[in-house]
Amino acid sequence: MVAALIIVVVAAIVIGAILAFQPGRFRAAATREFTIVGGEVKGQTELLIGGFALLGEEITSPGPTIRVKKGDRVKITFKNVHGYARGLKIAHNFLVVAEKEGFDPKPLWGAKIGERVYPNEIEAGESGSVTFTPDRAGKFFYICAVGGHHLYNGMYGSFIVEE
């Protein structure tokens, strides 16, 4: 009887150790911070041809791919650097969405900085931030949805959430 009890206890310890040391099984959530700038793509002559970049890099369309892990705490700071184009200040916003199509996209995980209509966009020279936690893996997008047309003029990028 004692021998059987010892075998059960040892087996439980071994199984527990195997489960505890599986790579990534109990990975602590990381905090990932990104500063994204939105503005005009260098060399473009069209008024609303815009894109995104990581702070310090050149603005491109599409913008850079952002990669995080499911469960990470993600902080995005968005800075609108779209100066005056033909005498106009160009406002933008930043949303993480499931699909980049559609006129009224809904942000995932509350990942939204600014609104899509005046007066709550992020004006040129201004910034905002949001913190959120992706709860599912997949390929998503970040976009500017101001007026419904900035997205179609190049203001988007891929947002990848890995397991």
C-alpha positions as CSV (number, residue, x, y, z in Angstrom):
1,M,0.0,0.0,0.0
2,V,2.8,2.4,0.9
3,A,4.7,1.5,-2.3
4,A,1.6,2.3,-4.4
5,L,1.2,5.6,-2.7
6,I,4.9,6.5,-3.3
7,I,4.5,5.6,-7.0
8,V,1.4,7.8,-7.3
9,V,3.2,10.8,-5.6
10,V,6.3,10.4,-7.8
11,A,4.2,10.1,-11.0
12,A,2.3,13.3,-10.0
13,I,5.6,15.2,-9.4
14,V,7.1,14.0,-12.7
15,I,3.9,14.9,-14.7
16,G,3.7,18.3,-13.0
17,A,7.4,19.0,-13.8
18,I,6.9,18.0,-17.5
19,L,3.9,20.3,-17.8
20,A,5.6,23.2,-16.0
21,F,8.6,23.2,-18.2
22,Q,6.9,23.1,-21.6
23,P,8.3,26.1,-23.6
24,G,5.9,29.0,-23.7
25,R,3.3,27.3,-21.6
26,F,3.5,29.8,-18.8
27,R,5.0,32.7,-20.6
28,A,4.5,35.9,-18.8
29,A,2.7,38.5,-20.9
30,A,5.1,41.1,-22.2
31,T,4.4,44.8,-22.5
32,R,5.1,45.9,-26.1
33,E,5.3,49.6,-26.9
34,F,5.3,51.2,-30.4
35,T,5.3,54.8,-31.5
36,I,3.7,55.0,-34.9
37,V,3.7,58.2,-37.0
38,G,1.2,58.9,-39.7
39,G,1.7,61.4,-42.5
40,E,2.5,62.0,-46.1
41,V,4.6,59.5,-48.1
42,K,7.8,61.2,-49.2
43,G,7.7,62.3,-52.9
44,Q,3.9,62.0,-53.2
45,T,2.1,65.0,-54.8
46,E,-1.4,63.9,-54.1
47,L,-3.0,65.6,-51.1
48,L,-4.2,62.5,-49.2
49,I,-1.6,59.9,-50.1
50,G,-0.4,58.9,-46.7
51,G,1.2,56.1,-44.8
52,F,2.6,55.0,-41.5
53,A,6.1,54.4,-40.0
54,L,7.7,53.5,-36.7
55,L,9.2,56.6,-35.1
56,G,12.4,57.5,-36.8
57,E,11.8,55.6,-40.0
58,E,10.5,56.8,-43.3
59,I,6.7,56.8,-43.9
60,T,5.6,54.1,-46.3
61,S,2.3,52.8,-47.7
62,P,1.5,50.2,-46.6
63,G,3.1,50.9,-43.2
64,P,5.4,48.5,-41.3
65,T,4.2,45.2,-40.0
66,I,3.6,45.2,-36.2
67,R,4.1,41.8,-34.5
68,V,3.0,40.9,-31.0
69,K,2.0,37.8,-29.1
70,K,-1.5,36.9,-27.9
71,G,-1.9,38.1,-24.4
72,D,0.8,40.8,-24.6
73,R,-0.1,44.2,-23.3
74,V,0.3,46.5,-26.3
75,K,0.7,50.3,-26.0
76,I,0.5,52.3,-29.2
77,T,1.4,56.0,-29.3
78,F,0.2,57.6,-32.6
79,K,1.7,60.9,-33.8
80,N,0.2,62.7,-36.7
81,V,3.1,64.3,-38.6
82,H,1.1,65.1,-41.7
83,G,2.0,68.8,-41.9
84,Y,0.2,71.3,-44.1
85,A,-0.5,70.1,-47.6
86,R,-1.6,72.8,-50.0
87,G,-2.5,74.9,-47.0
88,L,-4.6,72.2,-45.2
89,K,-3.9,70.4,-42.0
90,I,-4.6,66.7,-42.5
91,A,-6.1,64.9,-39.5
92,H,-5.8,61.2,-39.0
93,N,-6.6,58.4,-36.5
94,F,-5.4,54.9,-35.7
95,L,-7.5,51.7,-35.4
96,V,-6.7,48.0,-35.2
97,V,-9.3,46.2,-37.2
98,A,-10.1,42.7,-38.4
99,E,-10.6,43.6,-42.0
100,K,-9.4,46.7,-43.7
101,E,-12.5,46.9,-45.9
102,G,-15.7,48.7,-45.1
103,F,-16.7,52.3,-44.5
104,D,-17.2,52.1,-40.7
105,P,-14.6,49.7,-39.3
106,K,-14.9,48.6,-35.6
107,P,-11.7,48.6,-33.6
108,L,-10.6,45.3,-32.0
109,W,-9.7,45.2,-28.3
110,G,-10.6,48.9,-27.9
111,A,-7.5,49.7,-30.0
112,K,-8.5,53.2,-31.3
113,I,-6.8,56.6,-31.1
114,G,-9.0,59.4,-32.3
115,E,-12.4,59.4,-34.2
116,R,-13.1,59.3,-37.9
117,V,-14.9,62.7,-38.0
118,Y,-14.2,66.2,-37.0
119,P,-13.5,67.4,-34.3
120,N,-12.1,64.3,-32.7
121,E,-9.4,63.2,-35.1
122,I,-5.8,63.5,-34.2
123,E,-4.8,66.9,-35.8
124,A,-1.4,67.5,-37.5
125,G,1.2,67.9,-34.8
126,E,-0.9,66.1,-32.1
127,S,-0.7,62.6,-30.7
128,G,-2.6,60.1,-28.6
129,S,-2.2,56.6,-27.2
130,V,-4.1,53.4,-26.4
131,T,-3.2,50.3,-24.4
132,F,-4.9,47.0,-25.2
133,T,-4.4,43.2,-24.9
134,P,-5.0,41.0,-28.1
135,D,-6.9,37.9,-27.0
136,R,-6.6,35.9,-30.3
137,A,-4.0,35.2,-32.8
138,G,-4.3,36.1,-36.5
139,K,-3.5,38.7,-39.2
140,F,-5.3,42.0,-38.6
141,F,-4.7,45.5,-39.8
142,Y,-4.1,49.0,-38.5
143,I,-5.7,51.8,-40.5
144,C,-6.6,55.5,-40.6
145,A,-10.4,55.6,-41.1
146,V,-10.8,59.4,-41.2
147,G,-13.5,60.3,-43.7
148,G,-13.5,56.7,-44.9
149,H,-11.0,57.5,-47.6
150,H,-7.5,57.7,-46.0
151,L,-7.4,53.9,-45.8
152,Y,-8.0,53.7,-49.5
153,N,-5.3,56.3,-50.1
154,G,-2.7,54.0,-48.5
155,M,-3.0,54.5,-44.7
156,Y,-2.8,50.9,-43.5
157,G,-0.4,48.2,-42.3
158,S,-0.5,44.6,-41.0
159,F,-0.9,43.9,-37.3
160,I,0.1,40.3,-36.6
161,V,-0.8,38.5,-33.3
162,E,1.1,35.3,-32.8
163,E,0.3,32.5,-30.4
